[in-house]
Amino acid sequence: MSARRLRVLIQRLPPESATWTALRNATSPAELAAQADSGDPAKGQWSQQEQLLALVADRLARVEWVLWCVNIDKKSKRPNPPEPIPRPGAKPRKAKATLTEGSATRLFQLIQGGAE
C-alpha cells in the first residue's frame, strides 16, 4: 500500500473514528488555537451529530441560566451567562469591552453636549 493510498483512507474515515480521535487528542493547544483562528468549520474535526449535540447543550445551558435569572430577585446574585462549548474550526468569541471610569466620564460629557 502506498503512502498516498493510506493518507486517502485515513482522511475518509468518519470524524468519530478511533484514528481521528487519537489525532485530535495528540493535537497541541497551540495547533488548536491556530485552527480556531482560521475559523473554517468545514475543516473542523467534529461530525455534524457532534456539532448539533454541542448546540443543544449550549441552548439548554442558556435556558437554565435564564430560569435562574428569572427566579433570583437581586441582579447582583445572578450568575454569569454560560460559556458555549468550544468547537474545533470555529473562532472563539471576542471578549466584550468593559467601560472604564475615564471612558464613562468622557461618554457622559459627549452625551451632555460637552466640548471634545
N, C-alpha and C positions, 0 to 999 in steps of 0.2 A: 504494500500500500504506500502510495506516495505521500509526502508531507502535505501537498495541496489537497489531496483527497481527504486526509484526516482533518485538516482545518475546515473544509466544507462540511464534513459530517458533524463536527463539534458545533459549528455555527448554526446548523439546522436543528440542533436539539432544542426542546422546549425550555423556557426560562426556569421552570421549577425542577429541572433535572439535577441529578447529583453532581454532574460535572460543572454546570453553571453555578450551582450553589457553592461548590468548593472554590471556583474562581472568584465569585463575589466575596466570599469570606476572606480570601487572600488579598483583596484589594486594600491598599493603604488609605488612610484618611485623606492624604494629600491628593491621591488619584480620584477619590470620590468627590472632593471639593472641585477639582478640575472638571470632572464630568458634569457636576451641578452648574458650574459657571457657564458651560456651553449651552445648557438649557434645552437640549433636544430630547423630549420624552420618547421619541421613536427609538432612540438609542439606549433607553433605559433597560434595565435587566429584569424588570418585573413583567409578569404576564398581565393580560387585560383583567383577569379574575383578581389578581392581587391588587391592581390599581383600584378596582371597584370596591374591594373589601376595605382598603385604606380610606376611600372616600366615605363609605358607610360608617366606619369607626370615627372619622372626623366629624361627620354630621351628628352622630349620636353623642359625642363629647360636647358638641355645641348645644344640643338640646338640653343635656344635663346641666350645662353651665347657665343657660337661660332659666331653667327651672330653679336653680339655686338663687340667681339674681332676683327673680320674681318673689321668692319667699323670704328674702332677707330684707329687713326694714332699712337698716343703715347702709349707705353706699360704701362707707369705709370698711365694712366687714365682708363685702362682696369679693369673691375670688377673681383672680385674673382670668381672662379668656384662655381656653385651651390652645396649645400649640398643635398645628397639624402634623401628622406623621410625615417625616421627610421622605420624599420619593427620589429614586435614582433617575438621573437625567433631567431633573427639574431644579430651577434656581431656587435658593432659599428666599423666604420673604424678607424684604428690607425692613429694618427697624424703623419705627415711627420716630420722627424728630420730636425732641422734647422742647418745651418752651421755657427758656431760662428767664430769670428775673429781669435781666437787661433787655432782652428782646421783647418781653411782655410790656415793659415800660415804654419802649420805642413804639410798639404796636399801638398802645393806648394813646400816645401822643399823636400818631398819624391819624387815628380814628377821630380824635378830637379836633383835628384840623391844625395841629401844631406845625412848627417850622421843621423842614427837613434838615 
